[in-house]
Amino acid sequence: MSRRSRRNALEKSVCLLKRSDGVPKAIIETSCVLPPSVSPSISSSVPPSVPPSAGQRTPREARYSTSNTRTTYSRSSYSRRYRSQRRVPRMSTPFTSYRRSRLEDKGCVIHSSGVNKTEIQIILDVHNRLRAKVASGNETRGAPGPQPPAADMEQLVWNPELAWVAQRWSDRCVFEHDSFADRKICSRDYEVGQNLYYKWEGRKISNWKLAVESWYNEVDFFNKDSTSSFMPNDSAVISHYTQVVWASTKEVGCGATYYVPFMNGISRLYVCNYGPRGNQVYGALYRQGAPGSLCSGAVTQDGLCV
């Protein structure tokens, strides 16, 4: 085999390893997040590795399988054979991906995680009670207030896929937002919004009512004239409130993680994902009018669209 043919064969084997190393090709091509119960089968899409032919030494890149285990090939034998040849580029992880993987994989000591049926009902009840308060025009706070009534405020329902993605992110114990791409779910064609809540206490306490109300209390800094055209406030945080009461948001799913921080006690991290997302710049929080007057279907007693 000529030197060029041998190099082409080596590059082909490295390419195949790149495609199957770490993340299977089927997952790379999936643009949304799938819970384990609906994950695609990847057994037929992972390309097989190319074993070296008899008497042919394998370069360093091909001496690592997808589990990063060494074969019997030695570094010295590789160096002697390929010292005078141009090496195939090593499979190094891009710096940005390396930083992200280091952040995601640092782990934490989880005490417990997840939300139960009682907590799910509390999350929905508190959200819908506060949305109905705005829809009925009973919110007097603001900068200035009061907040005008809403004619098209949707009633929130639980979405287990949103909750699964939120729980997966919460279990990283990192108090920061992920990206829109990380939150996208396959069953819905919309972008997903997100609210985070963190609190440290001496023991494990579940208090979703406090978390949702803390987001909503940013209404103190919200200008009533901004309901028709949302714009982030440079002097105060209002985006948690606006996501809670964004009229076109119909679904919510949340995750909770209780973990041991660097000190004694228990930290709790709550993540709620919303779809379709709110906080769209220059978008309307809701359309003003009599409660439920612009609903396309049924209307609850509190003025929310069903």
C-alpha positions as CSV (number, residue, x, y, z in Angstrom):
1,M,0.0,0.0,0.0
2,S,1.4,3.4,-1.0
3,R,1.9,6.2,1.6
4,R,-1.1,8.2,0.2
5,S,-3.4,5.2,0.3
6,R,-2.3,4.3,3.8
7,R,-2.9,7.9,5.0
8,N,-6.4,8.0,3.4
9,A,-7.3,4.8,5.2
10,L,-6.1,6.2,8.5
11,E,-8.1,9.4,8.0
12,K,-11.2,7.4,7.2
13,S,-10.8,5.4,10.5
14,V,-10.3,8.6,12.5
15,C,-13.4,10.1,10.9
16,L,-15.5,7.1,11.9
17,L,-14.2,7.3,15.4
18,K,-15.0,11.0,15.6
19,R,-18.6,10.3,14.5
20,S,-19.1,7.6,17.1
21,D,-16.9,9.0,20.0
22,G,-18.9,10.2,23.0
23,V,-22.2,11.0,21.4
24,P,-23.8,8.7,18.8
25,K,-24.7,10.2,15.4
26,A,-28.4,9.8,16.1
27,I,-28.3,12.0,19.1
28,I,-26.2,14.6,17.3
29,E,-28.8,14.9,14.6
30,T,-31.7,15.2,17.2
31,S,-32.5,18.9,17.7
32,C,-34.8,18.4,20.6
33,V,-34.6,16.8,24.0
34,L,-36.2,13.3,24.4
35,P,-37.0,11.7,27.7
36,P,-35.6,8.2,28.1
37,S,-39.0,6.6,27.3
38,V,-39.0,8.1,23.8
39,S,-35.3,8.2,23.0
40,P,-34.6,7.0,19.4
41,S,-32.8,3.7,18.7
42,I,-29.2,4.4,17.9
43,S,-27.9,0.9,17.4
44,S,-28.2,1.0,13.6
45,S,-26.8,4.5,13.2
46,V,-23.4,4.2,14.9
47,P,-20.8,3.5,12.2
48,P,-18.6,0.5,13.0
49,S,-15.0,1.1,13.8
50,V,-12.5,0.0,11.2
51,P,-10.1,-2.6,12.6
52,P,-6.4,-2.4,11.4
53,S,-5.4,-5.0,8.8
54,A,-2.9,-7.7,9.6
55,G,0.6,-6.2,10.2
56,Q,-0.7,-2.6,10.1
57,R,0.0,-0.4,13.1
58,T,-2.8,1.9,14.2
59,P,-2.1,5.6,14.8
60,R,-2.6,7.1,18.3
61,E,-6.1,8.5,17.4
62,A,-7.4,5.1,16.5
63,R,-5.9,3.4,19.5
64,Y,-8.7,4.8,21.7
65,S,-12.2,3.4,21.6
66,T,-15.3,5.3,22.4
67,S,-14.7,4.4,26.1
68,N,-11.1,5.9,25.9
69,T,-9.4,2.6,26.7
70,R,-6.0,1.8,25.4
71,T,-5.1,-1.2,23.1
72,T,-1.8,-3.0,23.2
73,Y,-0.1,-0.6,20.8
74,S,2.7,1.4,22.4
75,R,3.5,5.0,22.0
76,S,7.1,4.3,21.1
77,S,6.1,2.0,18.2
78,Y,3.8,4.7,16.9
79,S,6.5,7.4,17.1
80,R,9.1,5.3,15.3
81,R,6.7,4.6,12.4
82,Y,5.1,8.1,12.0
83,R,7.9,10.4,13.2
84,S,8.8,11.4,9.7
85,Q,5.2,11.6,8.4
86,R,2.6,14.3,8.8
87,R,0.4,13.3,11.6
88,V,-3.4,13.1,11.4
89,P,-4.9,15.9,13.6
90,R,-5.7,14.8,17.1
91,M,-9.3,14.6,18.2
92,S,-9.3,17.4,20.7
93,T,-12.5,18.9,22.2
94,P,-13.1,22.5,21.3
95,F,-12.4,24.9,24.2
96,T,-16.0,26.1,24.5
97,S,-17.3,22.5,24.6
98,Y,-14.6,21.6,27.1
99,R,-15.6,24.5,29.4
100,R,-19.3,23.5,29.1
101,S,-18.6,19.8,29.8
102,R,-16.4,20.7,32.8
103,L,-19.3,22.9,34.2
104,E,-21.9,20.2,33.6
105,D,-19.9,17.3,34.9
106,K,-18.7,18.8,38.1
107,G,-21.6,17.2,40.0
108,C,-23.0,17.7,43.5
109,V,-24.1,15.7,46.5
110,I,-27.9,15.4,45.9
111,H,-30.0,14.9,49.0
112,S,-33.2,14.4,47.0
113,S,-34.8,15.6,43.8
114,G,-38.0,15.7,41.8
115,V,-41.5,17.0,42.4
116,N,-44.5,15.0,43.6
117,K,-48.2,15.2,42.7
118,T,-48.9,17.5,45.6
119,E,-46.2,19.9,44.6
120,I,-47.3,19.8,41.0
121,Q,-50.8,20.9,42.0
122,I,-49.3,23.7,44.2
123,I,-47.2,25.0,41.3
124,L,-50.3,25.1,39.0
125,D,-52.6,26.6,41.6
126,V,-50.2,29.4,42.5
127,H,-49.4,30.2,38.9
128,N,-53.0,30.3,37.9
129,R,-54.1,32.3,41.0
130,L,-51.6,35.0,40.2
131,R,-52.4,35.0,36.5
132,A,-56.1,35.3,37.4
133,K,-55.3,38.2,39.7
134,V,-53.7,40.1,36.8
135,A,-56.4,39.1,34.3
136,S,-59.2,40.4,36.6
137,G,-57.5,43.7,37.1
138,N,-57.0,43.2,40.9
139,E,-53.2,43.8,40.9
140,T,-52.7,47.3,42.2
141,R,-48.9,47.3,42.4
142,G,-46.5,48.5,39.7
143,A,-44.1,51.3,38.8
144,P,-46.5,52.8,38.3
145,G,-49.6,50.6,38.8
146,P,-52.2,49.3,38.9
147,Q,-51.9,46.6,36.2
148,P,-54.6,46.6,33.5
149,P,-56.9,43.5,33.2
150,A,-56.1,40.8,30.6
151,A,-58.6,39.6,27.9
152,D,-56.6,36.6,26.7
153,M,-54.8,35.1,29.7
154,E,-54.4,31.3,29.3
155,Q,-54.7,28.8,32.1
156,L,-51.5,26.9,32.7
157,V,-51.4,23.1,32.5
158,W,-48.6,20.7,33.4
159,N,-46.3,19.3,30.7
160,P,-44.3,16.3,31.9
161,E,-41.7,16.7,29.1
162,L,-41.0,20.3,30.1
163,A,-40.7,18.9,33.7
164,W,-38.3,16.2,32.7
165,V,-35.9,18.7,31.0
166,A,-36.2,21.1,33.9
167,Q,-35.4,18.3,36.3
168,R,-32.4,17.2,34.3
169,W,-31.0,20.8,34.4
170,S,-31.8,21.2,38.1
171,D,-29.8,18.1,39.0
172,R,-26.7,19.8,37.8
173,C,-26.9,22.0,40.9
174,V,-25.9,25.1,38.8
175,F,-27.8,28.3,39.5
176,E,-27.8,29.6,35.9
177,H,-30.0,29.3,32.8
178,D,-29.4,26.8,30.0
179,S,-30.0,27.7,26.3
180,F,-33.2,27.6,24.3
181,A,-31.8,24.7,22.4
182,D,-31.2,22.7,25.6
183,R,-34.9,23.2,26.6
184,K,-36.5,22.3,23.3
185,I,-38.9,19.3,23.5
186,C,-39.9,17.2,20.6
187,S,-43.6,17.1,21.2
188,R,-44.0,20.9,20.8
189,D,-42.9,23.4,18.2
190,Y,-42.2,26.3,20.4
191,E,-39.3,28.0,22.3
192,V,-39.2,27.4,26.0
193,G,-38.8,30.0,28.7
194,Q,-37.3,29.5,32.2
195,N,-37.4,30.7,35.8
196,L,-34.9,29.8,38.5
197,Y,-35.1,29.9,42.2
198,Y,-32.4,29.1,44.8
199,K,-32.4,29.2,48.6
200,W,-30.2,27.7,51.3
201,E,-31.6,26.6,54.6
202,G,-30.6,24.4,57.5
203,R,-32.9,21.5,56.4
204,K,-34.9,20.3,53.5
205,I,-38.0,22.4,53.0
206,S,-40.3,22.3,50.0
207,N,-41.9,25.7,49.4
208,W,-43.1,26.2,45.8
209,K,-45.6,28.8,46.9
210,L,-42.7,31.0,48.1
211,A,-40.7,30.5,44.9
212,V,-43.5,31.3,42.5
213,E,-44.6,34.3,44.5
214,S,-41.0,35.6,44.7
215,W,-41.0,35.6,40.9
216,Y,-44.4,37.3,40.7
217,N,-43.4,40.0,43.3
218,E,-41.2,41.7,40.7
219,V,-44.5,43.3,39.6
220,D,-43.5,46.1,42.0
221,F,-41.0,47.3,39.4
222,F,-43.2,46.7,36.3
223,N,-44.6,49.7,34.4
224,K,-48.3,49.2,33.6
225,D,-47.7,50.9,30.2
226,S,-45.3,48.1,29.1
227,T,-48.0,45.4,28.9
228,S,-48.4,46.0,25.2
229,S,-44.7,46.1,24.4
230,F,-42.3,44.3,26.6
231,M,-38.8,45.7,27.2
232,P,-36.4,44.5,29.9
233,N,-35.9,46.9,32.8
234,D,-32.3,48.2,33.1
235,S,-32.8,49.2,36.7
236,A,-34.7,46.2,38.1
237,V,-35.4,42.6,37.4
238,I,-38.9,42.0,36.0
239,S,-38.4,39.0,33.6
240,H,-39.5,36.4,36.2
241,Y,-42.8,38.2,36.7
242,T,-43.5,38.7,33.0
243,Q,-42.9,35.0,32.3
244,V,-45.3,34.0,35.1
245,V,-48.1,36.2,33.6
246,W,-47.3,36.0,29.9
247,A,-50.7,35.4,28.4
248,S,-49.8,33.1,25.5
249,T,-47.8,30.7,27.7
250,K,-50.0,27.6,28.1
251,E,-47.8,24.9,29.7
252,V,-45.3,24.6,32.5
253,G,-43.0,21.9,33.9
254,C,-40.7,22.2,36.9
255,G,-37.9,20.3,38.6
256,A,-36.4,20.5,42.1
257,T,-33.1,19.5,43.5
258,Y,-32.1,19.5,47.2
259,Y,-28.4,19.2,47.6
260,V,-25.6,19.6,50.1
261,P,-23.6,22.8,49.4
262,F,-20.1,23.6,50.6
263,M,-21.4,24.3,54.1
264,N,-23.9,22.6,56.4
265,G,-27.6,22.6,55.5
266,I,-29.5,22.0,52.3
267,S,-29.6,24.1,49.2
268,R,-32.8,23.9,47.1
269,L,-32.8,24.7,43.4
270,Y,-36.1,25.1,41.5
271,V,-36.3,25.2,37.7
272,C,-39.5,25.9,35.8
273,N,-39.7,25.7,32.0
274,Y,-42.6,27.5,30.2
275,G,-44.0,27.0,26.7
276,P,-44.5,28.9,24.6
277,R,-41.9,31.2,26.2
278,G,-42.6,34.8,27.2
279,N,-40.3,37.8,27.5
280,Q,-40.2,38.4,23.7
281,V,-38.9,41.9,23.2
282,Y,-41.6,44.3,21.9
283,G,-44.1,41.5,22.4
284,A,-47.3,42.0,24.4
285,L,-47.7,40.4,27.8
286,Y,-51.4,40.2,27.2
287,R,-54.2,42.1,25.4
288,Q,-56.1,44.4,27.6
289,G,-59.8,44.1,28.0
290,A,-62.5,42.4,30.1
291,P,-61.3,39.1,31.6
292,G,-61.6,36.3,29.1
293,S,-63.3,38.4,26.5
294,L,-60.8,37.4,23.8
295,C,-60.6,33.7,24.6
296,S,-61.2,31.4,21.7
297,G,-62.8,28.7,23.9
298,A,-64.2,28.3,27.4
299,V,-63.4,30.7,30.2
300,T,-62.9,29.9,33.9
301,Q,-64.6,31.7,36.7
302,D,-61.4,33.6,37.3
303,G,-61.2,34.9,33.7
304,L,-58.6,32.5,32.3
305,C,-58.8,30.9,28.9
306,V,-59.1,27.1,28.8
